[in-house]
Amino acid sequence: MQSIDVRQLGPGETEFQWTLTASKLGLDGEGEFQYPIAVEVKARKISTRVMVAGTARCRVGLLCRRCVEPFEKDLEAEVAIEFCEGVPPSRKEDVIEDGDRDVSWYTAPLIDLTDDLRQILLVAVPAYPLCGEHCRGLCPVCGANMNAVTCSCLPLTGGRPFEALEKLIETEEKERKK
């Protein structure tokens, strides 16, 4: 559990720094997170709410979606969480005010950042990771990595990718006009 003790918060911002493992954040089942995660945040108490802002940084291991080769990338995620003291309202019994929809809840004196940090890091992982902007991917004929070798396969023929769809649309339009 990664937590902030609200009793330690002064009138201004209080800084916190941690170096965490993937298992401490419940990310040990996620293959991308193999390296330590550096978290730097500032917390500020405003009445019964606590604002936590900063960054979480780590190196992640990814698999390129074009060439299917493993690569590593530095990941930096913005941390911006508003915590409200108390028990979260249940969806059925209590009305959740508009301002409290994106709020995390804490029971004094500790704020547990674990779930929020895990979610922030998971969302920060690219959905379509590429080893490089100009990755050429795999040959559609032989499967060779086009970044490493130039295969002797002939380019696929068959015209443009949507040529068959365009012909179908043209045929339907001609039939409508009749």
C-alpha positions, 0 to 999 in steps of 0.5 A: 500500500502506497499512502499519504498520512493526511496528518503530515500535510501542512498549510502548503504543498507537501512533497512525496517521492517513492520508488516502487516495484510493479508488484507493490502497485499490483502490476506484477501480472502486467508484462510491460512493467519490469522496472522500478516506478519513480513517483513524485507528487505534491499533496495539498489539503483543502478542507476535507479534500486533498489534491495530489499532483505530480508524475509517475515514471518508469521504463516499460517493455513493449511488443511492436505491433508492426514487426512483433519485436520487443522494445523498451520505452520510457513512460511518463504519466501525469498524476492528478487526483482529488481525494475526498474524505469519507466513504464513497457514496453507493450508486443506488442509495446516494446521489453523487454530485457532479463535482464528485464523479471523478473523485477518489475517496479516503478514510482519515488519516491515510490516503491509499494511492495504490489503485489510482497509480495503477490505473494511471500507469495502465492507461499511459501504456500505448495501445498501439506501441511501435518500436519506431515511427518508420517501422516497416513491419512484417512482409505479408507474404513470407513474414520476414521483419522488413526492418532487418531484411529485404525479402525477395517476395513480389509486392502483393497485387490486387490494386488499392485496398478499398477497390472492391468496395468502391466497385460495389458502391458504383454498381449499387449506385448504377442500379438505383439510377435505373 
